[in-house]
Amino acid sequence: MSVKGDKMKARTLNQFKVSSRLLDLLDVINNRFDDSDAVLEYLLYNRFLDTAAGTWLDVIGLIVGLYPRPFTEREDIFTFKSIGEVDDPTLAWGDVAGTTGGVWTSLDGAPTTTYMDDESFRSLIKAKIFAANAAPTIPNIYKFIKLAFDGAESKITVPTPGTIEVELVDPLTNGERRLLVALAPVSAGFEITITNWP
């Protein structure tokens, strides 16, 4: 019995304290109060960016402009090899011999049917919020990459006006690279180019 239930029973008039039916009714009413309090407490504490999960995190993503949640991806779709040989990812897709080849992947990656996990999506949302409020500077692009992709290191240069070159020290998937180009804080007229795109 909760504190509210105890108060209800304590405030019952003496002639009704012996009525088992009335006390059972008060228990049922109290259970509804407890259920409602639990729902309200959940809504109060589990819809913040640091505590949200699942659908509530998707709602925050929608608010900041990241909807739908990105899918996870696998890097390789299939490989080419001669029958009986092991896969050799150093070989190209269209080798002259035509009997062997390496890993084939698209520029956008190969999405699976599984959505990005909550922690990765939370990091991406925080990075998107940062990018929306940050000045388009090299240090802010660097910070965006670290926030969005779990501390990934990069080297950023501006070789020509309008072009920002990012050389990734830590590997990112093709989908993560696409998100970096689309979401990083850059000025109008500037374009991010990843120099070591696989």
Secondary structure by P-SEA (a helix, b strand, c coil): ccaaaaaaaaaccccccccaaaaaaaaaaaaaaaaaaaaaaaaacccccccccaaaaaaaaaaacccccbbbbbcccccccccccccccccccccccccccccccccccccccccccaaaaaaaaaaaaaaaaccccaaaaaaaaaaaccccccccccccccbbbbbbcccccaaaaaaaaacccccccbbbbbcccc
